[in-house]
Amino acid sequence: MLYTPLGFLPEFNDLPVEDEQPTPIGLMYRPVGGGIWQIGADGQPQQLTAQQDAVPSPDGRHAFYVADENLWLIDLAGDERTQLTNTVDGVYLAGTQQWADNETILAGVWLDLETEGGPNWGYPTLINIISGELTLIDEPYKFLMRSYTAVSATGSVAFDQVGRDGDDRDFNWI
């Protein structure tokens, strides 16, 4: 044992060797080379998808990624893909996407690229992966985000926005 100002620490030789620790079954990970892998029941890694920038859902059943300026969903059980947003329909991703829960992605979107596009993160929008429905969180106000959203464990969403009041004074919204 080594003594440090914080107390006793094990010596390097007392630490477990990596090979002695079994990898937990079901562990999901994203290696540097991309894709999503999971440790199978036999203890061996299995590739669920080769998609480079896929983000797995909290329950590990789905993942999303961005391609051709659109948001795509992957069902990791069969690597099936579904397009969730479509620039043809006037929905443009604005640079921030994250899982809100197992069936909902929180994203920033622009509905009119000419007037809303940058420098902002778009409207905070919930995208239901089952129905494909998009719901603007702050309807009817429709404030564009100045920063990334924050999601609490209870599902509450916060973002900030700077604007001007009727007297031309700056204000902040959270």
Long-range contacts (C-beta under 8 A, 24 or more apart in sequence): 26-60, 28-56, 28-60, 30-54, 30-56, 36-63, 36-76, 48-76, 48-79, 49-74, 49-76, 49-79, 55-97, 55-98, 55-99, 57-99, 57-102, 58-99, 58-101, 58-102, 59-102, 61-102, 62-102, 62-129, 64-97, 64-99, 64-105, 64-129, 66-93, 66-97, 69-93, 71-97, 71-105, 71-107, 71-127, 73-129, 82-129, 82-132, 84-127, 84-129, 84-132, 85-109, 85-127, 85-134, 91-134, 92-117, 92-122, 93-122, 94-118, 94-120, 94-121, 94-122, 94-123, 94-145, 95-121, 95-122, 96-121, 96-122, 96-145, 96-148, 96-149, 98-149, 98-151, 100-126, 100-151, 100-155, 100-157, 101-155, 103-128, 103-129, 103-130, 104-128, 104-129, 105-129, 106-149, 106-151, 106-157, 108-145, 108-149, 109-134, 116-144, 120-144, 120-145, 120-146, 121-145, 121-146, 121-147, 121-148, 121-149, 121-159, 124-149, 124-157, 124-159, 143-173
